[in-house]
Amino acid sequence: MARTLLGFFAGLIAGAALALAVCVAAGYLFDISQAEGAYAMGVIFFWMPLGGLVGGIIGAIRAFSSRSPH
């Protein structure tokens, strides 16, 4: 159980960081308007939590499935 929880938290952090990196890169590559911080708020309040949640679920599944059968 502890390993699964640790995998969830590691995936949570990695997923949010990856979502932030992709969104920042997309902002520069596709010249997305930064008017009044609307894009940044979308990244912080939608894309990063979504990426963290998906990463946490994937991390928990990987940690659970890689445990040794006892």
mmCIF file of the N, C-alpha and C atoms, coordinates in Angstrom:
data_MODEL
# 
_entry.id   MODEL 
# 
loop_
_atom_site.group_PDB 
_atom_site.id 
_atom_site.type_symbol 
_atom_site.label_atom_id 
_atom_site.label_alt_id 
_atom_site.label_comp_id 
_atom_site.label_asym_id 
_atom_site.label_entity_id 
_atom_site.label_seq_id 
_atom_site.pdbx_PDB_ins_code 
_atom_site.Cartn_x 
_atom_site.Cartn_y 
_atom_site.Cartn_z 
_atom_site.occupancy 
_atom_site.B_iso_or_equiv 
_atom_site.pdbx_formal_charge 
_atom_site.auth_seq_id 
_atom_site.auth_comp_id 
_atom_site.auth_asym_id 
_atom_site.auth_atom_id 
_atom_site.pdbx_PDB_model_num 
ATOM 1   N N  . MET A 1 1  ? 0.825  -1.198  0.000   1.00 0.00 ? 1  MET A N  1 
ATOM 2   C CA . MET A 1 1  ? 0.000  0.000   0.000   1.00 0.00 ? 1  MET A CA 1 
ATOM 3   C C  . MET A 1 1  ? 0.871  1.265   0.000   1.00 0.00 ? 1  MET A C  1 
ATOM 4   N N  . ALA A 1 2  ? 1.925  1.237   0.790   1.00 0.00 ? 2  ALA A N  1 
ATOM 5   C CA . ALA A 1 2  ? 2.797  2.413   0.868   1.00 0.00 ? 2  ALA A CA 1 
ATOM 6   C C  . ALA A 1 2  ? 3.510  2.650   -0.457  1.00 0.00 ? 2  ALA A C  1 
ATOM 7   N N  . ARG A 1 3  ? 3.879  1.566   -1.128  1.00 0.00 ? 3  ARG A N  1 
ATOM 8   C CA . ARG A 1 3  ? 4.553  1.699   -2.421  1.00 0.00 ? 3  ARG A CA 1 
ATOM 9   C C  . ARG A 1 3  ? 3.608  2.294   -3.464  1.00 0.00 ? 3  ARG A C  1 
ATOM 10  N N  . THR A 1 4  ? 2.357  1.899   -3.429  1.00 0.00 ? 4  THR A N  1 
ATOM 11  C CA . THR A 1 4  ? 1.367  2.440   -4.358  1.00 0.00 ? 4  THR A CA 1 
ATOM 12  C C  . THR A 1 4  ? 1.146  3.925   -4.092  1.00 0.00 ? 4  THR A C  1 
ATOM 13  N N  . LEU A 1 5  ? 1.086  4.304   -2.843  1.00 0.00 ? 5  LEU A N  1 
ATOM 14  C CA . LEU A 1 5  ? 0.907  5.709   -2.480  1.00 0.00 ? 5  LEU A CA 1 
ATOM 15  C C  . LEU A 1 5  ? 2.123  6.533   -2.896  1.00 0.00 ? 5  LEU A C  1 
ATOM 16  N N  . LEU A 1 6  ? 3.293  5.987   -2.702  1.00 0.00 ? 6  LEU A N  1 
ATOM 17  C CA . LEU A 1 6  ? 4.512  6.670   -3.128  1.00 0.00 ? 6  LEU A CA 1 
ATOM 18  C C  . LEU A 1 6  ? 4.541  6.823   -4.655  1.00 0.00 ? 6  LEU A C  1 
ATOM 19  N N  . GLY A 1 7  ? 4.120  5.793   -5.362  1.00 0.00 ? 7  GLY A N  1 
ATOM 20  C CA . GLY A 1 7  ? 4.030  5.879   -6.817  1.00 0.00 ? 7  GLY A CA 1 
ATOM 21  C C  . GLY A 1 7  ? 3.031  6.927   -7.268  1.00 0.00 ? 7  GLY A C  1 
ATOM 22  N N  . PHE A 1 8  ? 1.916  7.038   -6.531  1.00 0.00 ? 8  PHE A N  1 
ATOM 23  C CA . PHE A 1 8  ? 0.918  8.060   -6.859  1.00 0.00 ? 8  PHE A CA 1 
ATOM 24  C C  . PHE A 1 8  ? 1.501  9.460   -6.695  1.00 0.00 ? 8  PHE A C  1 
ATOM 25  N N  . PHE A 1 9  ? 2.186  9.705   -5.586  1.00 0.00 ? 9  PHE A N  1 
ATOM 26  C CA . PHE A 1 9  ? 2.742  11.041  -5.348  1.00 0.00 ? 9  PHE A CA 1 
ATOM 27  C C  . PHE A 1 9  ? 3.874  11.370  -6.321  1.00 0.00 ? 9  PHE A C  1 
ATOM 28  N N  . ALA A 1 10 ? 4.690  10.379  -6.662  1.00 0.00 ? 10 ALA A N  1 
ATOM 29  C CA . ALA A 1 10 ? 5.750  10.614  -7.642  1.00 0.00 ? 10 ALA A CA 1 
ATOM 30  C C  . ALA A 1 10 ? 5.139  10.923  -9.016  1.00 0.00 ? 10 ALA A C  1 
ATOM 31  N N  . GLY A 1 11 ? 4.104  10.188  -9.388  1.00 0.00 ? 11 GLY A N  1 
ATOM 32  C CA . GLY A 1 11 ? 3.426  10.451  -10.653 1.00 0.00 ? 11 GLY A CA 1 
ATOM 33  C C  . GLY A 1 11 ? 2.710  11.789  -10.656 1.00 0.00 ? 11 GLY A C  1 
ATOM 34  N N  . LEU A 1 12 ? 2.177  12.171  -9.511  1.00 0.00 ? 12 LEU A N  1 
ATOM 35  C CA . LEU A 1 12 ? 1.504  13.461  -9.377  1.00 0.00 ? 12 LEU A CA 1 
ATOM 36  C C  . LEU A 1 12 ? 2.467  14.603  -9.674  1.00 0.00 ? 12 LEU A C  1 
ATOM 37  N N  . ILE A 1 13 ? 3.634  14.548  -9.072  1.00 0.00 ? 13 ILE A N  1 
ATOM 38  C CA . ILE A 1 13 ? 4.629  15.599  -9.279  1.00 0.00 ? 13 ILE A CA 1 
ATOM 39  C C  . ILE A 1 13 ? 5.154  15.575  -10.708 1.00 0.00 ? 13 ILE A C  1 
ATOM 40  N N  . ALA A 1 14 ? 5.469  14.383  -11.211 1.00 0.00 ? 14 ALA A N  1 
ATOM 41  C CA . ALA A 1 14 ? 6.009  14.275  -12.571 1.00 0.00 ? 14 ALA A CA 1 
ATOM 42  C C  . ALA A 1 14 ? 4.976  14.701  -13.621 1.00 0.00 ? 14 ALA A C  1 
ATOM 43  N N  . GLY A 1 15 ? 3.715  14.327  -13.422 1.00 0.00 ? 15 GLY A N  1 
ATOM 44  C CA . GLY A 1 15 ? 2.674  14.700  -14.372 1.00 0.00 ? 15 GLY A CA 1 
ATOM 45  C C  . GLY A 1 15 ? 2.428  16.195  -14.406 1.00 0.00 ? 15 GLY A C  1 
ATOM 46  N N  . ALA A 1 16 ? 2.419  16.824  -13.245 1.00 0.00 ? 16 ALA A N  1 
ATOM 47  C CA . ALA A 1 16 ? 2.220  18.273  -13.199 1.00 0.00 ? 16 ALA A CA 1 
ATOM 48  C C  . ALA A 1 16 ? 3.407  19.008  -13.815 1.00 0.00 ? 16 ALA A C  1 
ATOM 49  N N  . ALA A 1 17 ? 4.614  18.533  -13.550 1.00 0.00 ? 17 ALA A N  1 
ATOM 50  C CA . ALA A 1 17 ? 5.801  19.164  -14.125 1.00 0.00 ? 17 ALA A CA 1 
ATOM 51  C C  . ALA A 1 17 ? 5.823  19.010  -15.647 1.00 0.00 ? 17 ALA A C  1 
ATOM 52  N N  . LEU A 1 18 ? 5.452  17.832  -16.125 1.00 0.00 ? 18 LEU A N  1 
ATOM 53  C CA . LEU A 1 18 ? 5.411  17.607  -17.569 1.00 0.00 ? 18 LEU A CA 1 
ATOM 54  C C  . LEU A 1 18 ? 4.338  18.479  -18.229 1.00 0.00 ? 18 LEU A C  1 
ATOM 55  N N  . ALA A 1 19 ? 3.182  18.592  -17.598 1.00 0.00 ? 19 ALA A N  1 
ATOM 56  C CA . ALA A 1 19 ? 2.117  19.446  -18.139 1.00 0.00 ? 19 ALA A CA 1 
ATOM 57  C C  . ALA A 1 19 ? 2.565  20.905  -18.185 1.00 0.00 ? 19 ALA A C  1 
ATOM 58  N N  . LEU A 1 20 ? 3.263  21.361  -17.163 1.00 0.00 ? 20 LEU A N  1 
ATOM 59  C CA . LEU A 1 20 ? 3.765  22.737  -17.147 1.00 0.00 ? 20 LEU A CA 1 
ATOM 60  C C  . LEU A 1 20 ? 4.768  22.956  -18.272 1.00 0.00 ? 20 LEU A C  1 
ATOM 61  N N  . ALA A 1 21 ? 5.682  22.006  -18.450 1.00 0.00 ? 21 ALA A N  1 
ATOM 62  C CA . ALA A 1 21 ? 6.688  22.141  -19.497 1.00 0.00 ? 21 ALA A CA 1 
ATOM 63  C C  . ALA A 1 21 ? 6.055  22.168  -20.883 1.00 0.00 ? 21 ALA A C  1 
ATOM 64  N N  . VAL A 1 22 ? 5.080  21.305  -21.107 1.00 0.00 ? 22 VAL A N  1 
ATOM 65  C CA . VAL A 1 22 ? 4.415  21.265  -22.413 1.00 0.00 ? 22 VAL A CA 1 
ATOM 66  C C  . VAL A 1 22 ? 3.641  22.558  -22.659 1.00 0.00 ? 22 VAL A C  1 
ATOM 67  N N  . CYS A 1 23 ? 2.970  23.059  -21.652 1.00 0.00 ? 23 CYS A N  1 
ATOM 68  C CA . CYS A 1 23 ? 2.182  24.291  -21.825 1.00 0.00 ? 23 CYS A CA 1 
ATOM 69  C C  . CYS A 1 23 ? 3.070  25.511  -22.051 1.00 0.00 ? 23 CYS A C  1 
ATOM 70  N N  . VAL A 1 24 ? 4.183  25.592  -21.360 1.00 0.00 ? 24 VAL A N  1 
ATOM 71  C CA . VAL A 1 24 ? 5.101  26.713  -21.572 1.00 0.00 ? 24 VAL A CA 1 
ATOM 72  C C  . VAL A 1 24 ? 5.692  26.636  -22.984 1.00 0.00 ? 24 VAL A C  1 
ATOM 73  N N  . ALA A 1 25 ? 6.081  25.434  -23.399 1.00 0.00 ? 25 ALA A N  1 
ATOM 74  C CA . ALA A 1 25 ? 6.615  25.269  -24.749 1.00 0.00 ? 25 ALA A CA 1 
ATOM 75  C C  . ALA A 1 25 ? 5.557  25.609  -25.800 1.00 0.00 ? 25 ALA A C  1 
ATOM 76  N N  . ALA A 1 26 ? 4.322  25.192  -25.572 1.00 0.00 ? 26 ALA A N  1 
ATOM 77  C CA . ALA A 1 26 ? 3.251  25.487  -26.525 1.00 0.00 ? 26 ALA A CA 1 
ATOM 78  C C  . ALA A 1 26 ? 2.993  26.985  -26.608 1.00 0.00 ? 26 ALA A C  1 
ATOM 79  N N  . GLY A 1 27 ? 3.099  27.679  -25.492 1.00 0.00 ? 27 GLY A N  1 
ATOM 80  C CA . GLY A 1 27 ? 2.902  29.126  -25.489 1.00 0.00 ? 27 GLY A CA 1 
ATOM 81  C C  . GLY A 1 27 ? 3.898  29.851  -26.372 1.00 0.00 ? 27 GLY A C  1 
ATOM 82  N N  . TYR A 1 28 ? 5.132  29.374  -26.361 1.00 0.00 ? 28 TYR A N  1 
ATOM 83  C CA . TYR A 1 28 ? 6.157  30.000  -27.189 1.00 0.00 ? 28 TYR A CA 1 
ATOM 84  C C  . TYR A 1 28 ? 6.114  29.514  -28.636 1.00 0.00 ? 28 TYR A C  1 
ATOM 85  N N  . LEU A 1 29 ? 5.895  28.241  -28.840 1.00 0.00 ? 29 LEU A N  1 
ATOM 86  C CA . LEU A 1 29 ? 5.922  27.690  -30.198 1.00 0.00 ? 29 LEU A CA 1 
ATOM 87  C C  . LEU A 1 29 ? 4.744  28.146  -31.049 1.00 0.00 ? 29 LEU A C  1 
ATOM 88  N N  . PHE A 1 30 ? 3.558  28.219  -30.441 1.00 0.00 ? 30 PHE A N  1 
ATOM 89  C CA . PHE A 1 30 ? 2.356  28.551  -31.198 1.00 0.00 ? 30 PHE A CA 1 
ATOM 90  C C  . PHE A 1 30 ? 1.911  29.989  -31.004 1.00 0.00 ? 30 PHE A C  1 
ATOM 91  N N  . ASP A 1 31 ? 2.753  30.794  -30.349 1.00 0.00 ? 31 ASP A N  1 
ATOM 92  C CA . ASP A 1 31 ? 2.495  32.221  -30.143 1.00 0.00 ? 31 ASP A CA 1 
ATOM 93  C C  . ASP A 1 31 ? 1.111  32.469  -29.548 1.00 0.00 ? 31 ASP A C  1 
ATOM 94  N N  . ILE A 1 32 ? 0.817  31.787  -28.447 1.00 0.00 ? 32 ILE A N  1 
ATOM 95  C CA . ILE A 1 32 ? -0.466 31.942  -27.761 1.00 0.00 ? 32 ILE A CA 1 
ATOM 96  C C  . ILE A 1 32 ? -0.455 33.247  -26.977 1.00 0.00 ? 32 ILE A C  1 
ATOM 97  N N  . SER A 1 33 ? -1.525 34.000  -27.081 1.00 0.00 ? 33 SER A N  1 
ATOM 98  C CA . SER A 1 33 ? -1.618 35.295  -26.419 1.00 0.00 ? 33 SER A CA 1 
ATOM 99  C C  . SER A 1 33 ? -1.587 35.140  -24.897 1.00 0.00 ? 33 SER A C  1 
ATOM 100 N N  . GLN A 1 34 ? -0.835 36.011  -24.245 1.00 0.00 ? 34 GLN A N  1 
ATOM 101 C CA . GLN A 1 34 ? -0.728 36.003  -22.787 1.00 0.00 ? 34 GLN A CA 1 
ATOM 102 C C  . GLN A 1 34 ? -1.536 37.166  -22.187 1.00 0.00 ? 34 GLN A C  1 
ATOM 103 N N  . ALA A 1 35 ? -2.530 37.643  -22.900 1.00 0.00 ? 35 ALA A N  1 
ATOM 104 C CA . ALA A 1 35 ? -3.295 38.813  -22.478 1.00 0.00 ? 35 ALA A CA 1 
ATOM 105 C C  . ALA A 1 35 ? -3.964 38.586  -21.129 1.00 0.00 ? 35 ALA A C  1 
ATOM 106 N N  . GLU A 1 36 ? -3.686 39.461  -20.202 1.00 0.00 ? 36 GLU A N  1 
ATOM 107 C CA . GLU A 1 36 ? -4.278 39.484  -18.860 1.00 0.00 ? 36 GLU A CA 1 
ATOM 108 C C  . GLU A 1 36 ? -4.088 38.182  -18.093 1.00 0.00 ? 36 GLU A C  1 
ATOM 109 N N  . GLY A 1 37 ? -3.121 37.398  -18.463 1.00 0.00 ? 37 GLY A N  1 
ATOM 110 C CA . GLY A 1 37 ? -2.812 36.177  -17.736 1.00 0.00 ? 37 GLY A CA 1 
ATOM 111 C C  . GLY A 1 37 ? -3.796 35.047  -17.930 1.00 0.00 ? 37 GLY A C  1 
ATOM 112 N N  . ALA A 1 38 ? -4.640 35.137  -18.929 1.00 0.00 ? 38 ALA A N  1 
ATOM 113 C CA . ALA A 1 38 ? -5.663 34.104  -19.136 1.00 0.00 ? 38 ALA A CA 1 
ATOM 114 C C  . ALA A 1 38 ? -5.034 32.753  -19.461 1.00 0.00 ? 38 ALA A C  1 
ATOM 115 N N  . TYR A 1 39 ? -4.004 32.738  -20.284 1.00 0.00 ? 39 TYR A N  1 
ATOM 116 C CA . TYR A 1 39 ? -3.350 31.479  -20.636 1.00 0.00 ? 39 TYR A CA 1 
ATOM 117 C C  . TYR A 1 39 ? -2.656 30.873  -19.417 1.00 0.00 ? 39 TYR A C  1 
ATOM 118 N N  . ALA A 1 40 ? -1.978 31.708  -18.650 1.00 0.00 ? 40 ALA A N  1 
ATOM 119 C CA . ALA A 1 40 ? -1.273 31.216  -17.462 1.00 0.00 ? 40 ALA A CA 1 
ATOM 120 C C  . ALA A 1 40 ? -2.249 30.664  -16.434 1.00 0.00 ? 40 ALA A C  1 
ATOM 121 N N  . MET A 1 41 ? -3.396 31.286  -16.280 1.00 0.00 ? 41 MET A N  1 
ATOM 122 C CA . MET A 1 41 ? -4.391 30.778  -15.329 1.00 0.00 ? 41 MET A CA 1 
ATOM 123 C C  . MET A 1 41 ? -4.959 29.449  -15.801 1.00 0.00 ? 41 MET A C  1 
ATOM 124 N N  . GLY A 1 42 ? -5.133 29.296  -17.094 1.00 0.00 ? 42 GLY A N  1 
ATOM 125 C CA . GLY A 1 42 ? -5.589 28.018  -17.623 1.00 0.00 ? 42 GLY A CA 1 
ATOM 126 C C  . GLY A 1 42 ? -4.575 26.919  -17.373 1.00 0.00 ? 42 GLY A C  1 
ATOM 127 N N  . VAL A 1 43 ? -3.308 27.256  -17.502 1.00 0.00 ? 43 VAL A N  1 
ATOM 128 C CA . VAL A 1 43 ? -2.252 26.278  -17.260 1.00 0.00 ? 43 VAL A CA 1 
ATOM 129 C C  . VAL A 1 43 ? -2.227 25.893  -15.781 1.00 0.00 ? 43 VAL A C  1 
ATOM 130 N N  . ILE A 1 44 ? -2.237 26.872  -14.910 1.00 0.00 ? 44 ILE A N  1 
ATOM 131 C CA . ILE A 1 44 ? -2.104 26.616  -13.469 1.00 0.00 ? 44 ILE A CA 1 
ATOM 132 C C  . ILE A 1 44 ? -3.342 25.938  -12.887 1.00 0.00 ? 44 ILE A C  1 
ATOM 133 N N  . PHE A 1 45 ? -4.521 26.359  -13.286 1.00 0.00 ? 45 PHE A N  1 
ATOM 134 C CA . PHE A 1 45 ? -5.740 25.852  -12.651 1.00 0.00 ? 45 PHE A CA 1 
ATOM 135 C C  . PHE A 1 45 ? -6.433 24.714  -13.399 1.00 0.00 ? 45 PHE A C  1 
ATOM 136 N N  . PHE A 1 46 ? -6.006 24.399  -14.629 1.00 0.00 ? 46 PHE A N  1 
ATOM 137 C CA . PHE A 1 46 ? -6.626 23.288  -15.341 1.00 0.00 ? 46 PHE A CA 1 
ATOM 138 C C  . PHE A 1 46 ? -5.612 22.251  -15.803 1.00 0.00 ? 46 PHE A C  1 
ATOM 139 N N  . TRP A 1 47 ? -4.643 22.660  -16.616 1.00 0.00 ? 47 TRP A N  1 
ATOM 140 C CA . TRP A 1 47 ? -3.746 21.684  -17.234 1.00 0.00 ? 47 TRP A CA 1 
ATOM 141 C C  . TRP A 1 47 ? -2.792 21.031  -16.248 1.00 0.00 ? 47 TRP A C  1 
ATOM 142 N N  . MET A 1 48 ? -2.237 21.801  -15.308 1.00 0.00 ? 48 MET A N  1 
ATOM 143 C CA . MET A 1 48 ? -1.328 21.184  -14.327 1.00 0.00 ? 48 MET A CA 1 
ATOM 144 C C  . MET A 1 48 ? -2.047 20.212  -13.399 1.00 0.00 ? 48 MET A C  1 
ATOM 145 N N  . PRO A 1 49 ? -3.208 20.552  -12.836 1.00 0.00 ? 49 PRO A N  1 
ATOM 146 C CA . PRO A 1 49 ? -3.906 19.548  -12.019 1.00 0.00 ? 49 PRO A CA 1 
ATOM 147 C C  . PRO A 1 49 ? -4.338 18.323  -12.818 1.00 0.00 ? 49 PRO A C  1 
ATOM 148 N N  . LEU A 1 50 ? -4.760 18.530  -14.062 1.00 0.00 ? 50 LEU A N  1 
ATOM 149 C CA . LEU A 1 50 ? -5.143 17.392  -14.903 1.00 0.00 ? 50 LEU A CA 1 
ATOM 150 C C  . LEU A 1 50 ? -3.932 16.501  -15.189 1.00 0.00 ? 50 LEU A C  1 
ATOM 151 N N  . GLY A 1 51 ? -2.816 17.106  -15.527 1.00 0.00 ? 51 GLY A N  1 
ATOM 152 C CA . GLY A 1 51 ? -1.596 16.341  -15.758 1.00 0.00 ? 51 GLY A CA 1 
ATOM 153 C C  . GLY A 1 51 ? -1.130 15.632  -14.503 1.00 0.00 ? 51 GLY A C  1 
ATOM 154 N N  . GLY A 1 52 ? -1.259 16.294  -13.362 1.00 0.00 ? 52 GLY A N  1 
ATOM 155 C CA . GLY A 1 52 ? -0.885 15.661  -12.097 1.00 0.00 ? 52 GLY A CA 1 
ATOM 156 C C  . GLY A 1 52 ? -1.773 14.483  -11.758 1.00 0.00 ? 52 GLY A C  1 
ATOM 157 N N  . LEU A 1 53 ? -3.053 14.618  -12.001 1.00 0.00 ? 53 LEU A N  1 
ATOM 158 C CA . LEU A 1 53 ? -3.988 13.529  -11.706 1.00 0.00 ? 53 LEU A CA 1 
ATOM 159 C C  . LEU A 1 53 ? -3.731 12.326  -12.605 1.00 0.00 ? 53 LEU A C  1 
ATOM 160 N N  . VAL A 1 54 ? -3.550 12.576  -13.882 1.00 0.00 ? 54 VAL A N  1 
ATOM 161 C CA . VAL A 1 54 ? -3.254 11.478  -14.810 1.00 0.00 ? 54 VAL A CA 1 
ATOM 162 C C  . VAL A 1 54 ? -1.916 10.831  -14.451 1.00 0.00 ? 54 VAL A C  1 
ATOM 163 N N  . GLY A 1 55 ? -0.908 11.644  -14.159 1.00 0.00 ? 55 GLY A N  1 
ATOM 164 C CA . GLY A 1 55 ? 0.393  11.112  -13.767 1.00 0.00 ? 55 GLY A CA 1 
ATOM 165 C C  . GLY A 1 55 ? 0.325  10.329  -12.469 1.00 0.00 ? 55 GLY A C  1 
ATOM 166 N N  . GLY A 1 56 ? -0.476 10.800  -11.517 1.00 0.00 ? 56 GLY A N  1 
ATOM 167 C CA . GLY A 1 56 ? -0.633 10.082  -10.253 1.00 0.00 ? 56 GLY A CA 1 
ATOM 168 C C  . GLY A 1 56 ? -1.292 8.732   -10.436 1.00 0.00 ? 56 GLY A C  1 
ATOM 169 N N  . ILE A 1 57 ? -2.296 8.678   -11.276 1.00 0.00 ? 57 ILE A N  1 
ATOM 170 C CA . ILE A 1 57 ? -2.972 7.401   -11.540 1.00 0.00 ? 57 ILE A CA 1 
ATOM 171 C C  . ILE A 1 57 ? -2.021 6.437   -12.238 1.00 0.00 ? 57 ILE A C  1 
ATOM 172 N N  . ILE A 1 58 ? -1.284 6.931   -13.218 1.00 0.00 ? 58 ILE A N  1 
ATOM 173 C CA . ILE A 1 58 ? -0.323 6.070   -13.916 1.00 0.00 ? 58 ILE A CA 1 
ATOM 174 C C  . ILE A 1 58 ? 0.770  5.604   -12.966 1.00 0.00 ? 58 ILE A C  1 
ATOM 175 N N  . GLY A 1 59 ? 1.263  6.502   -12.114 1.00 0.00 ? 59 GLY A N  1 
ATOM 176 C CA . GLY A 1 59 ? 2.296  6.127   -11.153 1.00 0.00 ? 59 GLY A CA 1 
ATOM 177 C C  . GLY A 1 59 ? 1.815  5.095   -10.156 1.00 0.00 ? 59 GLY A C  1 
ATOM 178 N N  . ALA A 1 60 ? 0.586  5.223   -9.692  1.00 0.00 ? 60 ALA A N  1 
ATOM 179 C CA . ALA A 1 60 ? 0.035  4.248   -8.747  1.00 0.00 ? 60 ALA A CA 1 
ATOM 180 C C  . ALA A 1 60 ? -0.161 2.892   -9.406  1.00 0.00 ? 60 ALA A C  1 
ATOM 181 N N  . ILE A 1 61 ? -0.628 2.885   -10.635 1.00 0.00 ? 61 ILE A N  1 
ATOM 182 C CA . ILE A 1 61 ? -0.814 1.619   -11.353 1.00 0.00 ? 61 ILE A CA 1 
ATOM 183 C C  . ILE A 1 61 ? 0.527  0.934   -11.590 1.00 0.00 ? 61 ILE A C  1 
ATOM 184 N N  . ARG A 1 62 ? 1.525  1.699   -11.997 1.00 0.00 ? 62 ARG A N  1 
ATOM 185 C CA . ARG A 1 62 ? 2.853  1.115   -12.222 1.00 0.00 ? 62 ARG A CA 1 
ATOM 186 C C  . ARG A 1 62 ? 3.455  0.576   -10.934 1.00 0.00 ? 62 ARG A C  1 
ATOM 187 N N  . ALA A 1 63 ? 3.313  1.329   -9.834  1.00 0.00 ? 63 ALA A N  1 
ATOM 188 C CA . ALA A 1 63 ? 3.872  0.872   -8.567  1.00 0.00 ? 63 ALA A CA 1 
ATOM 189 C C  . ALA A 1 63 ? 3.137  -0.366  -8.062  1.00 0.00 ? 63 ALA A C  1 
ATOM 190 N N  . PHE A 1 64 ? 1.834  -0.419  -8.252  1.00 0.00 ? 64 PHE A N  1 
ATOM 191 C CA . PHE A 1 64 ? 1.048  -1.573  -7.799  1.00 0.00 ? 64 PHE A CA 1 
ATOM 192 C C  . PHE A 1 64 ? 1.357  -2.815  -8.625  1.00 0.00 ? 64 PHE A C  1 
ATOM 193 N N  . SER A 1 65 ? 1.506  -2.626  -9.934  1.00 0.00 ? 65 SER A N  1 
ATOM 194 C CA . SER A 1 65 ? 1.724  -3.789  -10.793 1.00 0.00 ? 65 SER A CA 1 
ATOM 195 C C  . SER A 1 65 ? 3.159  -4.312  -10.742 1.00 0.00 ? 65 SER A C  1 
ATOM 196 N N  . SER A 1 66 ? 4.108  -3.497  -10.301 1.00 0.00 ? 66 SER A N  1 
ATOM 197 C CA . SER A 1 66 ? 5.494  -3.939  -10.260 1.00 0.00 ? 66 SER A CA 1 
ATOM 198 C C  . SER A 1 66 ? 5.898  -4.544  -8.917  1.00 0.00 ? 66 SER A C  1 
ATOM 199 N N  . ARG A 1 67 ? 4.973  -4.648  -7.992  1.00 0.00 ? 67 ARG A N  1 
ATOM 200 C CA . ARG A 1 67 ? 5.318  -5.211  -6.682  1.00 0.00 ? 67 ARG A CA 1 
ATOM 201 C C  . ARG A 1 67 ? 5.484  -6.729  -6.787  1.00 0.00 ? 67 ARG A C  1 
ATOM 202 N N  . SER A 1 68 ? 6.267  -7.262  -5.899  1.00 0.00 ? 68 SER A N  1 
ATOM 203 C CA . SER A 1 68 ? 6.525  -8.710  -5.950  1.00 0.00 ? 68 SER A CA 1 
ATOM 204 C C  . SER A 1 68 ? 5.347  -9.466  -5.325  1.00 0.00 ? 68 SER A C  1 
ATOM 205 N N  . PRO A 1 69 ? 4.946  -10.573 -5.935  1.00 0.00 ? 69 PRO A N  1 
ATOM 206 C CA . PRO A 1 69 ? 3.799  -11.342 -5.398  1.00 0.00 ? 69 PRO A CA 1 
ATOM 207 C C  . PRO A 1 69 ? 4.219  -12.148 -4.176  1.00 0.00 ? 69 PRO A C  1 
ATOM 208 N N  . HIS A 1 70 ? 3.610  -11.864 -3.047  1.00 0.00 ? 70 HIS A N  1 
ATOM 209 C CA . HIS A 1 70 ? 3.888  -12.613 -1.802  1.00 0.00 ? 70 HIS A CA 1 
ATOM 210 C C  . HIS A 1 70 ? 2.619  -13.139 -1.242  1.00 0.00 ? 70 HIS A C  1 
# 
